[in-house]
Amino acid sequence: MDVSIIIVNYNTFELTCSCIQSVIQFTKDCSYEIILVDNASAECSADLFLQKFSTVKLIKSPVNRGFTGGNNLGLESAKGENFLLLNSDVILTGDSVSKCLNVLKNNEKIGLVTCMLKYPNGTIQNQCQRFPSIGRTIIELFRIHKLIPQPKRGLIMGNGFCDHKASMYCDSVWGAFFMFPRKVLEKFDGIKLPGEFFMYAEDLLWCYKIRKMGYSIYYNSETSVIHYMGASSSESVLNWKHQNEYDFIVEYYSWFYAKAYVLLRSMLYATAFDREYAAKISGVYFNLFVKGKTV
C-alpha cells in the first residue's frame, strides 16, 4: 500500500462525502486506502458513509477526540508506507496524492510534503510559514521587510511574503493536506502524533518536531486542491489558535520568549491598516501578554 489517506469527520457529512469522492475520482497512479474516522458526530449515523463508499474503512470513535486524536486513531490501523492527513473540507481537482507521493519517494530528506491550497474562488492560501520569531516580528513591525528585495524577503519572512506559486522549503505548513512517510511517524513518541493540542496549532507542533528530526518540509506548488476553511474567521477559533501558539512557544522556547513575542505581535497588529480585524488580533495577543490567556 503506497499511502493511507486519513479523513476525520465531525458533523460535516456532505463535505466529507465530496472529499472522499474527489479522492476516488482523481487518485490514479498509486495504491491507497481511505480511512474515515468519525469523531462521535451527531449530525447523522456514520454508517451512511458506507452506503455511499463501500470500500472506505470506517472507524467510529465513541467520543470526539479532536483533530489530533482522530488522526491518531486512523493511523493505528493504517497499512500504507506513507500517510496523508486530509481535511474533510478539502476537494481534490487532480492527482495531488500521487504527485506529492512522488516528492517523498524521490527525496529521502523530505519528511513532510503538502500541496497548494486554494479557496473555491481560486485564491491561493498562504500556508508556508516560518516558526515564531521575535526577530522576524521586529522586522515586520518596523516595516524593514519592505527594504528586502524578493525572493529573499519571502525566504526570510515566509507566509504572505513569499510567492506561493513556486515550490519551496519552509518551516511549517497547515494540516489540511499533510503527507509524511511511515519512518517519520515511527520516530514520534509512542508512534503517534503529539497530542498536546485538541485542535489548532497541532500542525505547527508536528512540523517543529519533524524539523527537529532532521527532515525538510516541502511545499509542492505543482499541484493544488480546494480548501474551504469555512470556520477559520470566528472569534472562538481565533482565540483557540493563538492560545495554542502561545502555549507552544512557552513549552518549546521559553516563558520569557513567549511574553516578548506576543507583546511585539500585539504592537504589530495595533499599527496595521486593516483596523477592525487587526485590532481584534492585537487584543488577543495583548491578553496573552498580560494573562497568558486569550480571554
Protein Blocks (a to p, Z undefined) as FASTA:
>chain_A
ZZacddddehilklmmmmmmmmmmmmmkbccddddddehiakbcfklmmmmmmmbccddd
fbdebjmlmmmmmmmmpcbfbdcdddfkbccfbjfklmmmmmmmmomkbgbdcdddddfk
opacdfbccdddfklmmmmmnommmmpccfklmmmngmmlbcfkbgcddfbdcfkbccdd
fklmmmpghiiacfkbfgghklmmmmmmmmmnopacdddfkbccddfklmlmpmklmmmm
mmmmmmmmmmmmcmklmmmmmmmmmmmmmmpmblmlmmmmmmmmmmmmmnopaZZ
